[in-house]
Amino acid sequence: MPETFLKLSATDRREALAVAAAASGRPLHLLEKDVWLVWLLDVLFRAPFGEHLVFKGGSSLSKSRTRRSTTRGGRWKCSKKSEAC
């Protein structure tokens, strides 16, 4: 989703954020911050060193996915129960 959003023109991004802010009741600037944070965390975790990263703090933990080892390889698990992966 962040890549699609970031490909929009500045005007379209502002309009999309305004619609989301009106629907969610969250401030526009916080929604924009969330888009950038999700994009950054996705880039970091997909990097070759991503499996070795550990973050401490509310923002990064609330937006990231954690890898859980199993006998048949790793599984992605969302950090929030309400999110669909």
Secondary structure, DSSP 8 states (H G I E B T S, - for coil): -HHHHHHS-HHHHHHHHHHHHHHH---HHHHHHHHHHHHHHHHHHHSTTGGG----SHHHHHH-EEEEEETTEEEEEESSTT---
